[in-house]
Amino acid sequence: MIVVTNRICVKKGMGKKMAPMFTKEGPLQSFDGFEKVEVLVSEQEDHDEMSVNMYWQSQEQFEVWRQSDAFKQAHHRPTNGGPTAENNPVISSKLVISQVASTATKI
């Protein structure tokens, strides 16, 4: 299993507002190998940090999603009426792919 984390810095107060965008029902949930997505928000002094964690059975299955038309549609940003540099809440983002090496659950 892998966890794909998109670490996103956003303007102060936007983390909790944006979180539901990443967990709303859509084509992602029907892709083979997809397990779940969760969004963590850490409120810092001058910005919010979001960790969007997607759990996949394999990296190959994640790559199928990433190359799909559904992925492109989900990440499409309209050029007309979309966010401008001034009103875009995203400051930066970084994608990290990790192998699940060890887990523990409640006994």
PyMOL commands that set and color helices and strands:
alter all, ss='L'
color gray80, all
select helices_A, chain A and resi 15-23+27-30+59-66+69-74
alter helices_A, ss='H'
color red, helices_A
select strands_A, chain A and resi 2-11+34-43+47-56+90-99
alter strands_A, ss='S'
color yellow, strands_A
deselect
rebuild
show_as cartoon
